[in-house]
């Protein structure tokens, strides 16, 4: 049975300490989820560092391959994220309705498995896609096998996210953190073996990095699956019982809910990738500085993202239970907690932007002087947009917890492209602001998203 903390129906009037209890529940879920996101983000950093030892051309080919792969990944992410509101609504309405939860997870895993042929087709087309984007033929030729090696891991990546979302809904977040740490360590070890050809294995370079990633994702899924079978709270759901039996109505429901989520995620991800090209039109130093500042901002974003995902679970549980006051508490506390964590990260970072920039580039090397100066000029703007980024992701996940996904998709699309990218393009390429103008465009995009999504959430929960 589930713990007594899961209550299908709260009392009509909120008990004393309800806000404190909600905050404790949010942090209990959100902190491990944020740390999991942070560790998972480090996998890409480890790959880049280890591939970088092969030389600048290999690193550039890997970056190109990852852009192609992650566009498809972002679009595929929607169904995985849709599982969270489906499961939390069910448990909020009836904590013992394990059959419906099992149905959602099973059909989610069906969707993950069916991604394989599509991911392989994307990999086969990777070189043509790179050439169509005007990339050098030599880079396109090296990127394509890397994407092919990454492609088999995509269904396992989605499966990992789906099982993590299920476990978050039943308040199991610590072991997934342990598993992602183990997966990251395994990925680094396999990189060492397969990229460089250690222990007598063939030197596969970029292809080796892709194979290592796919194996690591498969291992992570296996660890989570075994945990779901053996854990005392997860085991009664019998997630893998009748796993081959289809339920097409639930299959369609997950796709219907997940498609707008995937498009919303892709809108934001493509904006930041598109700004790389804008920076490239301005100068090489600007591209390097943009990547450094963006990595700092992305690292800061991981903890607010974890809190926001936890907040979406809490909103869904209250919504399923018919607890309107609980929904409001969870939504507001998620936004405030996400903003607070972002401020805690950026406050020390902004005490010395040159120091932060120096963590990425050798400050003693005169050749890095121009890039370091640019990074230092970007960071204050990145800190400001980080606050809006925390707000928008918290509001977005609150809306997902309410199963409100289509209007937020439109709001993010308008915020990131007609507003954000257009302003970044104009300020960056047609004013004296240059590269700094691109960052002002990003700031405007995230401000618009934060304001519109927060207003949407307020109108739905008031």
Order of alpha helices (4+ residues) and beta strands (2+ residues): alpha-alpha-alpha-alpha-alpha-alpha-alpha-alpha-alpha-alpha-alpha-alpha-alpha-alpha-alpha-alpha
